Amino acid sequence: MAASLLARERIGRILERWFLIEPLLFSIWNDHQALSAPVATIRVGAGVIAYNPEFIDGLTPVELEAVMRCEAVRILLKHPYSRRLLPPKIAWLASNLTLREHLGTLPLPLPYAVDVFGHHDYDRQFYEFYHHRLLEQAAKRQAAEGLEAAGGASGSDGDRPTGVGSAEDAKSPDRAESSAGEGLPEMPEQPDEAESGSPSRPTEATPDLLQDYADSPQVGLENTRDWKEDELFRERIDERVTDAELNRSWGTLPGTIRLKVLANRQPRLDYRSVLRLFHRSVLSQRRRLTRMKPSRRYGFLYMGSRYDFTTRLLVAVDVSGSMSNADIRLGFSLVNRFFKYGIDCIDAIAFDTEVQGEVLTLKRARREIVVTGRGGTNFNAVIDYIDDHPGYDGVLIFTDGIAPAPRRPQLPRTLLLWVFTDEKTWQSSAPALRALGRAVFLKTS
């Protein structure tokens, strides 16, 4: 407990300084929940910064701030919240390469690109680029090792093929150094205290701690465990970057990092494009091949496509007490939008804790729709309706999200789209509902 409190205090002192000189890193760090956990070093992902108090206490103040800076910039570059890259060890090394190349000199044993690849052609590149090159390097190394093993099995002691090592070769420093350069490189040795110029370390174990943090396969496996694509956190990071750009509050981040962060910024979700994608996904389920219609590209040589326009779409609008009349009108206006996309018939229901009234079958846009309800909210009412009325190709659920996540539908092929009234409700409720379908919010404009 004492170690945990000491580590928290040390992190807090650095954050107090960041509040004045590193506002962007401060906001990024505080968007996450920092807590002590049984991890080897420090791990970021899923909105949590988990740290080992003993690892934190074993670092000097300079080293601790460098580690915190690395993790904050890793979040800024969205490595923990982008498409998950495998295997974990290579993803971790690619992330560390990116940080070293763009953050420059740090009192941490992170590798430069030249240390890994042996040349400067890959300097100052990005995370996915390094991951791809490391995969290529690992594949070449495995192929070379396979050839050496095959040659060693067929050769004799007196006629050993070139490239197959022996016990004497393993003892030779030159041989060991060249073989290490064929695969993922060994990390550079730690400089002694006199050369590093850093303050006296609290213990002699600190270099080992930092080496594990930078290069240990076990740490790489553990620290990338929670890395996965997360649209919510990417949106939040983009908001912080936009604020920093408008207020010129970048702090001491290098210019190369600023360019990378700005290049990684994604456009905000546009619900109109999501509705169009949802419409096309629903319609594609009705695609069938036919010889009666030629292919647009190959003529009668290949079968053409015919779409059945009897697509069944259900729109469920939340009419609970937390939804205003304006929200409900907005929800039913989405129904009218789908008529512009070529769907000629839509079923609409209103729900709170249960489905209210009868299903409304619409064949054209309407100006007025009368609803009842105004109770609580239970999403399972919609799921029950879907299960009792199979055959819908897609279901759009318009809500403010103030309810627990429902169970899954019995028919997993039914596409679900959750549309929230505003960004605030989307941020609070979308993560729990993403496993059931895509989530989007309506812009305030």
Backbone torsions as a table, in degrees:
resi	resn	phi	psi	omega
1	MET	NA	-41.8	-179.8
2	ALA	-64.2	-41.6	178.6
3	ALA	-63.3	-39.4	179.8
4	SER	-64.7	-42.1	178.8
5	LEU	-65.1	-41.1	179.5
6	LEU	-63.5	-43.5	179.2
7	ALA	-63.2	-41.4	179.4
8	ARG	-63.9	-39.4	178.9
9	GLU	-65.9	-40.4	-180.0
10	ARG	-64.9	-42.7	176.9
11	ILE	-63.9	-40.8	-179.9
12	GLY	-62.3	-37.6	179.6
13	ARG	-65.5	-37.8	178.1
14	ILE	-69.3	-38.6	178.5
15	LEU	-65.3	-34.0	176.7
16	GLU	-62.5	-38.6	177.3
17	ARG	-71.9	-38.6	178.0
18	TRP	-61.9	-31.8	-179.5
19	PHE	-55.8	-31.7	-178.6
20	LEU	-93.9	-39.8	-170.7
21	ILE	-109.7	-17.4	-179.9
22	GLU	-132.5	65.4	-174.5
23	PRO	-61.7	-34.9	-178.9
24	LEU	-69.5	-46.7	178.3
25	LEU	-63.9	-36.6	177.7
26	PHE	-61.3	-45.6	-178.9
27	SER	-68.3	-39.1	178.8
28	ILE	-63.0	-44.5	-179.7
29	TRP	-63.3	-41.9	-176.0
30	ASN	-79.5	-7.5	170.6
31	ASP	-74.8	-10.5	-179.0
32	HIS	-111.3	157.1	175.9
33	GLN	-92.2	112.4	179.6
34	ALA	-91.7	126.4	-179.3
35	LEU	-152.4	152.8	176.5
36	SER	-75.6	143.8	-175.7
37	ALA	-154.7	162.1	179.0
38	PRO	-77.9	66.1	176.1
39	VAL	-113.6	163.5	-177.5
40	ALA	-72.1	-43.9	-176.9
41	THR	-131.0	-96.3	178.3
42	ILE	-146.6	135.6	-172.9
43	ARG	-131.7	137.8	179.8
44	VAL	-119.3	140.1	176.0
45	GLY	157.8	150.8	176.6
46	ALA	57.1	35.0	177.3
47	GLY	76.6	13.0	-176.6
48	VAL	-128.1	138.1	168.5
49	ILE	-110.2	101.9	-178.3
50	ALA	-98.0	132.9	-177.6
51	TYR	-134.9	153.4	175.0
52	ASN	-92.2	117.0	-178.1
53	PRO	-56.8	-36.0	179.8
54	GLU	-67.1	-36.0	175.8
55	PHE	-65.0	-44.3	179.9
56	ILE	-63.1	-44.3	-177.7
57	ASP	-69.2	-22.1	-180.0
58	GLY	-82.4	-1.0	-177.9
59	LEU	-102.0	148.8	171.4
60	THR	-73.0	164.1	177.7
61	PRO	-56.3	-38.8	179.6
62	VAL	-65.8	-44.0	-179.8
63	GLU	-67.0	-39.1	179.8
64	LEU	-63.4	-44.0	178.9
65	GLU	-65.2	-35.5	177.9
66	ALA	-65.1	-41.1	177.8
67	VAL	-64.2	-44.3	178.9
68	MET	-63.5	-39.4	178.1
69	ARG	-63.5	-43.0	178.5
70	CYS	-58.8	-46.5	-177.2
71	GLU	-68.5	-36.2	178.3
72	ALA	-66.4	-41.7	178.6
73	VAL	-69.9	-33.7	175.7
74	ARG	-59.7	-39.9	176.8
75	ILE	-67.1	-43.6	179.7
76	LEU	-57.4	-38.3	179.1
77	LEU	-81.5	-1.7	173.4
78	LYS	67.2	25.0	177.4
79	HIS	-60.3	-42.4	179.4
80	PRO	-75.4	-10.6	-173.7
81	TYR	-122.2	14.0	175.1
82	SER	-99.3	-175.0	178.4
83	ARG	-57.1	129.0	-175.6
84	ARG	-65.9	127.2	179.3
85	LEU	-105.0	141.1	-177.9
86	LEU	-126.6	154.5	-1.9
87	PRO	-77.3	163.5	-174.1
88	PRO	-60.0	-39.5	-177.5
89	LYS	-61.3	-43.1	-179.5
90	ILE	-71.3	-36.6	177.0
91	ALA	-62.6	-40.8	179.8
92	TRP	-65.9	-43.8	179.4
93	LEU	-65.7	-40.0	177.9
94	ALA	-62.8	-39.9	177.4
95	SER	-64.6	-43.9	179.7
96	ASN	-67.0	-35.7	175.3
97	LEU	-60.5	-44.2	-180.0
98	THR	-61.8	-43.1	179.9
99	LEU	-64.4	-45.4	-179.6
100	ARG	-62.6	-42.8	-176.3
101	GLU	-65.7	-32.8	-174.1
102	HIS	-104.5	-18.2	176.0
103	LEU	-93.6	-15.6	177.4
104	GLY	75.6	-144.1	-174.2
105	THR	-70.5	127.6	176.0
106	LEU	-142.0	149.0	177.6
107	PRO	-76.6	47.1	-179.2
108	LEU	-133.2	145.4	-177.4
109	PRO	-82.2	43.7	175.6
110	LEU	-75.8	144.1	-176.0
111	PRO	-83.1	150.7	167.4
112	TYR	-86.7	162.3	179.9
113	ALA	-62.7	-36.8	-179.9
114	VAL	-65.5	-30.6	177.3
115	ASP	-65.7	-32.2	-175.5
116	VAL	-88.3	-43.8	-171.8
117	PHE	-102.8	-13.0	176.3
118	GLY	82.8	6.7	177.9
119	HIS	-153.3	172.9	-175.5
120	HIS	-101.2	11.5	-178.9
121	ASP	-67.6	-23.5	-175.4
122	TYR	-106.8	20.1	178.6
123	ASP	-68.1	146.5	173.6
124	ARG	55.7	43.5	177.0
125	GLN	-100.0	-170.3	-173.7
126	PHE	-113.6	171.0	-170.5
127	TYR	-56.5	-52.3	-177.4
128	GLU	-65.3	-33.7	178.1
129	PHE	-63.0	-48.6	-179.6
130	TYR	-63.9	-37.8	179.6
131	HIS	-62.1	-43.4	-179.5
132	HIS	-64.8	-43.2	-179.3
133	ARG	-67.5	-36.7	178.0
134	LEU	-67.0	-36.9	175.7
135	LEU	-63.7	-42.2	177.1
136	GLU	-61.6	-42.6	-179.7
137	GLN	-63.8	-42.5	179.2
138	ALA	-65.1	-38.9	179.4
139	ALA	-65.9	-40.7	177.9
140	LYS	-65.0	-39.4	179.9
141	ARG	-65.0	-41.7	179.2
142	GLN	-65.2	-38.4	178.1
143	ALA	-65.1	-41.1	179.0
144	ALA	-65.3	-40.8	178.8
145	GLU	-65.7	-34.9	177.4
146	GLY	-65.9	-39.6	177.6
147	LEU	-66.2	-40.3	179.1
148	GLU	-64.6	-41.0	179.5
149	ALA	-65.4	-40.5	178.8
150	ALA	-66.3	-39.4	178.1
151	GLY	-67.6	-37.0	179.2
152	GLY	-67.2	-32.8	-179.2
153	ALA	-73.1	-32.2	-177.0
154	SER	-91.1	-24.1	-177.2
155	GLY	-82.1	166.6	176.3
156	SER	-111.5	172.8	-178.8
157	ASP	-63.0	-35.3	-177.6
158	GLY	-82.3	-19.2	-177.2
159	ASP	-133.2	67.5	-176.2
160	ARG	-87.6	130.5	-177.8
161	PRO	-63.8	154.6	178.5
162	THR	-65.7	139.5	177.4
163	GLY	97.8	-10.0	178.8
164	VAL	-93.4	123.9	-173.6
165	GLY	-79.4	160.2	175.5
166	SER	-128.2	178.2	179.3
167	ALA	-63.4	-38.7	179.3
168	GLU	-66.5	-38.5	178.5
169	ASP	-63.7	-39.4	-178.9
170	ALA	-63.9	-31.6	-179.7
171	LYS	-78.5	-19.0	-178.3
172	SER	-76.6	128.4	-179.4
173	PRO	-62.1	-38.4	-178.9
174	ASP	-64.3	-42.4	179.6
175	ARG	-64.7	-43.3	-179.8
176	ALA	-63.8	-38.6	-178.2
177	GLU	-67.9	-40.8	-179.4
178	SER	-68.7	-37.3	-179.9
179	SER	-69.5	-33.4	177.4
180	ALA	-66.7	-30.9	-179.1
181	GLY	-74.2	-12.2	-178.4
182	GLU	-75.3	-27.1	-178.1
183	GLY	-115.9	-148.1	175.3
184	LEU	-67.8	130.2	-167.8
185	PRO	-74.2	157.5	169.8
186	GLU	-73.6	145.9	179.7
187	MET	-69.4	148.2	178.9
188	PRO	-63.4	151.0	-178.7
189	GLU	-68.1	151.3	178.9
190	GLN	-71.8	134.4	173.8
191	PRO	-70.6	152.6	178.5
192	ASP	-74.9	172.9	-173.0
193	GLU	-63.2	-37.0	-176.7
194	ALA	-64.5	-37.5	-178.8
195	GLU	-79.6	-35.2	-175.1
196	SER	-72.3	-30.2	-179.4
197	GLY	72.1	10.1	-179.7
198	SER	-84.3	160.1	179.0
199	PRO	-62.0	161.8	178.9
200	SER	-59.3	135.5	-175.2
201	ARG	-80.9	148.3	180.0
202	PRO	-66.8	-32.3	178.7
203	THR	-142.6	166.9	178.3
204	GLU	-80.1	-5.9	-175.6
205	ALA	-84.8	-9.2	-175.0
206	THR	-57.6	-46.1	178.6
207	PRO	-56.4	-38.8	178.7
208	ASP	-66.0	-38.6	178.5
209	LEU	-61.2	-47.2	-179.3
210	LEU	-67.8	-35.9	178.1
211	GLN	-64.4	-41.3	176.1
212	ASP	-62.3	-43.0	-179.7
213	TYR	-61.0	-36.1	-174.7
214	ALA	-87.2	-32.2	-165.3
215	ASP	-136.9	-8.3	-175.3
216	SER	-67.4	127.7	176.5
217	PRO	-59.7	-35.6	179.8
218	GLN	-66.2	-40.4	177.2
219	VAL	-65.2	-41.4	177.9
220	GLY	-60.9	-40.6	178.3
221	LEU	-65.3	-41.4	-177.0
222	GLU	-73.8	-42.7	-172.9
223	ASN	-74.0	-20.5	177.3
224	THR	-98.7	9.1	-175.2
225	ARG	-61.4	-39.6	-176.6
226	ASP	-97.6	10.9	178.8
227	TRP	-77.1	122.6	176.8
228	LYS	-162.3	162.5	-178.0
229	GLU	-65.2	126.9	-177.5
230	ASP	-139.6	102.2	-177.2
231	GLU	-65.2	-34.6	-178.4
232	LEU	-62.6	-49.6	-177.6
233	PHE	-71.1	-31.9	176.1
234	ARG	-63.9	-39.4	176.4
235	GLU	-62.9	-42.2	-178.9
236	ARG	-65.7	-40.5	178.1
237	ILE	-63.9	-42.2	178.4
238	ASP	-61.2	-35.7	177.2
239	GLU	-63.2	-43.3	179.2
240	ARG	-63.9	-39.9	-180.0
241	VAL	-66.6	-41.0	178.0
242	THR	-62.4	-42.0	176.8
243	ASP	-61.6	-42.3	179.7
244	ALA	-64.4	-36.9	179.7
245	GLU	-68.7	-42.1	-178.4
246	LEU	-71.1	-38.5	-175.9
247	ASN	-95.1	0.4	-177.4
248	ARG	53.8	44.8	-176.7
249	SER	-110.4	49.7	-179.9
250	TRP	-76.8	-18.6	-175.4
251	GLY	72.6	-139.5	-177.1
252	THR	-100.8	18.7	179.5
253	LEU	-64.0	135.8	178.8
254	PRO	-62.9	158.2	-178.8
255	GLY	-62.3	-33.8	-179.9
256	THR	-65.8	-36.9	177.3
257	ILE	-66.4	-40.7	179.4
258	ARG	-60.2	-43.8	179.7
259	LEU	-63.3	-41.9	179.6
260	LYS	-64.5	-42.7	-178.8
261	VAL	-64.3	-43.4	179.5
262	LEU	-66.8	-35.6	178.6
263	ALA	-68.7	-28.8	-179.5
264	ASN	-80.8	-9.6	-175.8
265	ARG	-66.9	128.7	-178.2
266	GLN	-96.0	147.6	173.9
267	PRO	-64.6	149.4	-178.9
268	ARG	-64.6	153.2	179.8
269	LEU	-59.2	132.1	175.5
270	ASP	-111.5	110.6	-174.3
271	TYR	-63.5	-25.9	-179.9
272	ARG	-65.9	-43.5	179.0
273	SER	-67.1	-34.8	178.3
274	VAL	-66.1	-39.4	177.6
275	LEU	-63.6	-39.4	178.4
276	ARG	-66.1	-41.5	177.7
277	LEU	-63.8	-39.9	179.0
278	PHE	-63.9	-40.9	178.7
279	HIS	-62.3	-44.3	-179.8
280	ARG	-67.3	-36.4	178.6
281	SER	-65.9	-40.1	178.0
282	VAL	-65.6	-44.4	-177.0
283	LEU	-66.0	-34.6	-176.9
284	SER	-63.6	-21.6	177.7
285	GLN	-70.3	-15.7	179.9
286	ARG	-99.7	10.4	-179.9
287	ARG	-76.9	136.1	175.4
288	ARG	-142.2	147.2	-179.0
289	LEU	-86.7	145.5	-178.8
290	THR	-148.0	142.4	174.6
291	ARG	-80.4	-12.7	-177.3
292	MET	-78.4	-9.4	-179.1
293	LYS	-131.0	126.2	-177.1
294	PRO	-72.9	154.0	172.9
295	SER	-67.6	140.9	-179.2
296	ARG	-65.4	-29.9	-176.2
297	ARG	-93.0	-40.8	-171.5
298	TYR	-112.9	3.8	179.7
299	GLY	70.0	-146.1	-176.8
300	PHE	-79.0	-1.3	177.9
301	LEU	-64.2	-33.7	178.2
302	TYR	-124.9	158.8	-178.3
303	MET	-71.1	143.2	175.8
304	GLY	-89.5	177.3	-178.4
305	SER	-110.4	140.2	174.6
306	ARG	-130.1	137.0	-178.1
307	TYR	-109.9	133.9	177.4
308	ASP	-87.6	112.5	-174.7
309	PHE	-86.0	19.0	172.6
310	THR	-91.9	37.7	179.1
311	THR	-59.8	132.4	-179.9
312	ARG	-102.5	117.9	-179.2
313	LEU	-121.7	135.1	177.7
314	LEU	-116.2	131.0	174.8
315	VAL	-114.7	121.4	179.3
316	ALA	-111.2	121.3	-176.8
317	VAL	-109.4	127.5	178.4
318	ASP	-72.5	120.9	179.2
319	VAL	-118.2	30.9	-179.8
320	SER	-72.6	174.1	-176.6
321	GLY	-64.9	-23.0	-179.6
322	SER	-79.7	-9.4	178.7
323	MET	-94.1	128.6	178.1
324	SER	-78.9	166.3	177.1
325	ASN	-61.0	-36.5	178.7
326	ALA	-65.6	-38.0	177.8
327	ASP	-62.8	-43.4	-178.9
328	ILE	-65.3	-41.0	176.9
329	ARG	-61.6	-39.0	179.0
330	LEU	-64.5	-39.5	179.5
331	GLY	-62.7	-44.7	179.6
332	PHE	-73.1	-19.6	174.4
333	SER	-68.6	-26.0	174.8
334	LEU	-64.2	-33.3	176.7
335	VAL	-59.7	-45.2	-179.2
336	ASN	-63.5	-32.2	-178.9
337	ARG	-64.2	-33.8	-177.6
338	PHE	-68.4	-23.3	176.6
339	PHE	-66.1	-24.0	178.1
340	LYS	-75.7	-16.1	-177.5
341	TYR	-96.2	9.5	173.3
342	GLY	96.9	-0.1	175.9
343	ILE	-84.5	124.5	-171.4
344	ASP	-97.3	-6.1	-179.8
345	CYS	-150.4	129.2	-178.1
346	ILE	-134.1	135.1	171.6
347	ASP	-93.4	137.1	-179.8
348	ALA	-129.2	137.1	175.5
349	ILE	-131.4	153.6	173.1
350	ALA	-110.9	141.8	-177.0
351	PHE	-145.4	150.5	164.6
352	ASP	-129.4	-96.3	171.6
353	THR	-85.1	-12.5	177.0
354	GLU	-154.5	168.7	178.4
355	VAL	-71.3	127.2	-177.2
356	GLN	-98.9	123.6	177.5
357	GLY	75.5	-168.1	-178.8
358	GLU	-91.8	160.7	175.5
359	VAL	-67.1	139.4	-177.3
360	LEU	-106.9	114.3	179.7
361	THR	-94.0	116.9	-176.1
362	LEU	-108.2	131.9	176.4
363	LYS	-112.5	-0.9	175.2
364	ARG	-160.3	166.6	-179.5
365	ALA	-65.8	145.1	179.2
366	ARG	-123.3	148.4	177.7
367	ARG	-86.8	-31.7	-176.2
368	GLU	-133.0	136.2	175.3
369	ILE	-137.9	127.9	-179.2
370	VAL	-92.8	130.6	179.9
371	VAL	-126.3	159.3	174.0
372	THR	-129.3	174.0	178.7
373	GLY	129.5	-116.9	177.2
374	ARG	74.8	32.2	175.3
375	GLY	-99.4	-140.8	175.9
376	GLY	-82.6	-162.4	-179.3
377	THR	-132.4	131.6	175.7
378	ASN	-141.9	107.1	-178.1
379	PHE	-65.6	-22.7	178.9
380	ASN	-63.2	-20.7	176.0
381	ALA	-62.6	-39.0	177.4
382	VAL	-70.3	-43.0	-179.6
383	ILE	-62.4	-40.9	177.4
384	ASP	-61.5	-39.6	-179.9
385	TYR	-65.8	-40.1	178.6
386	ILE	-62.7	-43.4	-179.0
387	ASP	-66.1	-35.4	-179.3
388	ASP	-78.8	-18.2	-179.0
389	HIS	-128.8	71.2	-178.6
390	PRO	-67.5	157.2	178.7
391	GLY	119.9	-9.3	177.8
392	TYR	-76.1	134.8	178.4
393	ASP	-82.4	-29.2	179.7
394	GLY	-154.4	151.3	179.7
395	VAL	-132.5	124.8	175.2
396	LEU	-105.6	126.2	-177.9
397	ILE	-116.1	114.5	-179.7
398	PHE	-100.6	123.4	-171.3
399	THR	-158.9	167.4	169.9
400	ASP	-94.8	-0.1	171.7
401	GLY	76.6	7.7	-176.4
402	ILE	-86.6	76.5	179.9
403	ALA	-172.2	156.0	176.5
404	PRO	-66.0	156.6	177.7
405	ALA	-66.5	140.8	-178.0
406	PRO	-86.0	178.4	173.2
407	ARG	-77.6	171.2	178.4
408	ARG	-78.8	149.9	174.3
409	PRO	-67.0	156.2	178.8
410	GLN	-68.5	-29.5	177.5
411	LEU	-101.6	101.2	-174.3
412	PRO	-68.0	-16.5	-178.8
413	ARG	-76.3	-12.7	179.3
414	THR	-69.7	118.8	-178.2
415	LEU	-76.8	134.3	178.0
416	LEU	-115.9	137.0	173.5
417	LEU	-128.2	118.2	178.5
418	TRP	-94.6	122.1	178.8
419	VAL	-115.5	119.0	-177.2
420	PHE	-98.2	154.2	-174.9
421	THR	-65.5	-34.7	-178.0
422	ASP	-154.1	175.2	-175.8
423	GLU	-68.0	-35.6	-178.2
424	LYS	-62.8	-46.8	179.0
425	THR	-68.1	-32.4	177.1
426	TRP	-63.6	-43.7	-179.3
427	GLN	-63.5	-36.8	-175.9
428	SER	-83.0	-29.1	-171.7
429	SER	-111.6	-23.8	-174.1
430	ALA	-61.6	-40.4	-176.6
431	PRO	-55.9	-37.8	-178.4
432	ALA	-74.0	-18.0	-175.3
433	LEU	-105.2	-5.2	-175.2
434	ARG	-65.4	-27.8	179.4
435	ALA	-67.8	-17.1	-178.3
436	LEU	-99.7	-7.1	-178.2
437	GLY	157.4	179.2	-179.3
438	ARG	-78.4	151.8	-178.9
439	ALA	-127.6	142.0	-179.4
440	VAL	-149.7	158.8	177.2
441	PHE	-124.9	157.8	176.9
442	LEU	-85.5	134.6	177.7
443	LYS	-68.0	150.1	-179.9
444	THR	-65.1	-23.2	178.0
445	SER	-72.5	NA	NA
